[in-house]
Amino acid sequence: MATRKEIDGSAGVPQFYGKELRFKREEAGLTLEKLVDGSFYGITYLSEIEHGHRRMPEDLAHHVDRVLSTDGFFGRRCEDVRKAKQGAHSSYFAGVAEAETRARAIAEWSGTLIPGLLQTRSYADAVIHSAHTLDTPEEVEAKIDARLQRARLFDNPKKPEYWVILHEALIRHSIIPPVEMAEQLEHIAALVRRGRVVAQILPWNGPTRALTELPLFLMDFDNEPPLLYTEGSYHGQTIDDPSIVMRYRKAYDRLRAAALPPEVSLELIEKVAEEYRNGQHRL
């Protein structure tokens, strides 16, 4: 039988819910199989939640509350955490922004925009103004600040390992003035030279398969299953099915193999940045 002293709320949100869930389940004398019965989740999934390896989905939280008669405890806490973590981020991205702070390694591909983790303030401002035309100045500024805050990940000299593949069009076609684009590319180059980022450029004549139109954001963790996130302009999807994540990882590896080597990519980024700064850039 679990005891109250086993629950360590300071260990993190997933660990707190996992230990609290196990305590309540064993207090009720239920097995994992009995507790999960009637939900859309399996025993393995519930076990991973109890071990702090997965977060508790809201629908499962409500199911647990009903079976364990916990008076909505898990459902309320899920909603509290969702609101706290969302901040200025879109609701579909808030969980990803939180998860990346725990990631051991991140691999990203983008063919349409410089990824948020690499954006300068001027680039983020242009993207957000374009996508959220009805936002107030205060709302825009909050979104920019939230995006720039994500880049604090790179303050840690070792974790996460971050590997990014950018389509050549992203550095050749600017959505901001030339001097600001020079600053954007120089920012990426500086992160590469610091050893915090590995960047590759997929050239114009690289693969043109449909996959290149889909942004990919893959995360690996020390004690959690890997995650895949992809999105459109106003929606996002997080996938944690290991078999699906693995297929996209293989696709990402093919893109990486088709891209320019990191050293050549860095030279190209810095060359184009210099062209922007000196007013010499031509498409």
Secondary structure, 3 states (H helix, E strand, C coil): CCCHHHCCHHHCHHHHHHHHHHHHHHHCCCCHHHHHCCCCCCHHHHHHHHCCCCCCCHHHHHHHHHHHCCCCHHHHHHHHHHHHHHCCCCCCCHHHHHHCCCCCEEEEEECCCCCHHHCCHHHHHHHHHHHCCCCCHHHHHHHHHHHHHHHHHHHCCCCCEEEEEEEHHHHHCCCCCHHHHHHHHHHHHHHHHCCCCEEEEECCCCCCCHHHHCCEEEEECCCCCCEEEEECCCCEEEECCHHHHHHHHHHHHHHHHHCCCHHHHHHHHHHHHHHHHCCCCCC
